[in-house]
Amino acid sequence: MKTRLNANWIVGFVDGEGCFMASLIKNKTSKYGYQIQTEFIVSQHKRDVHILYALKSYFKCGQVSLNKKGGNV
C-alpha cells in the first residue's frame, strides 16, 4: 500500500502521535565539548507501519524499528 502524505496531515498526526526531543551529549571532539542530538519520534501499532514508512519517505530520512515492549513500531 502506497500512502501519500501532505504537510497539513503530518502536523495534525504528529500533534497526537509524535514528539520532538533534543539531548545535550558530551563530545570531546566538538568545539564546546558538547553536541546537540535531535530526534523526531512517532509511534504506531505494527498494523499501521505503512504510515511510518510514508513519513520516512516524505522526510527522506529516518528509520523504522520495532518497540519490543508493546508491539509498536
C-alpha positions in Angstrom: 0.0 0.0 0.0 1.5 3.4 -1.0 0.5 6.1 1.4 0.9 9.7 0.2 1.1 12.4 2.9 0.8 16.2 2.9 2.3 18.7 5.3 -1.1 19.6 7.0 -2.0 16.0 7.7 1.5 15.3 9.1 1.2 18.3 11.5 -2.1 17.1 12.9 -1.0 13.4 13.1 2.3 14.2 14.9 0.5 16.5 17.3 -1.3 13.4 18.6 1.1 10.6 17.9 4.7 12.1 18.0 7.2 14.3 19.7 10.4 16.2 19.2 13.3 15.6 21.5 16.7 17.3 22.0 19.5 16.0 24.1 22.8 17.5 25.1 25.7 15.0 24.8 29.3 15.3 25.9 31.6 15.2 22.9 35.3 15.9 23.4 35.8 16.4 19.7 33.3 19.2 19.3 34.2 22.9 19.7 32.5 23.4 23.0 32.7 19.8 24.3 29.0 19.1 23.7 26.7 18.3 20.8 23.0 18.6 20.4 21.2 15.5 19.2 17.7 16.0 17.9 15.0 13.3 17.4 11.6 13.3 15.8 9.7 10.3 17.2 6.4 8.8 16.1 4.9 5.6 17.5 2.2 3.4 15.9 0.8 -0.1 16.3 2.6 -2.5 13.9 -0.5 -2.8 11.8 0.0 0.8 10.7 3.7 0.6 9.9 2.9 1.8 6.4 2.3 5.3 7.9 5.8 5.3 9.4 7.3 4.3 6.1 5.4 7.1 4.4 6.7 9.6 6.9 10.2 8.3 6.3 9.7 8.7 2.6 8.3 12.2 2.9 11.2 13.4 5.0 13.8 11.4 3.1 15.5 10.3 6.3 15.0 8.2 9.4 14.4 4.6 10.4 11.5 2.4 11.4 12.1 0.0 14.3 10.0 -2.3 16.4 9.4 -1.5 20.1 9.6 -5.0 21.6 7.8 -4.0 24.8 4.4 -3.1 23.2 4.2 -4.3 19.7 4.5 -0.8 18.4 6.9 0.5 15.7 
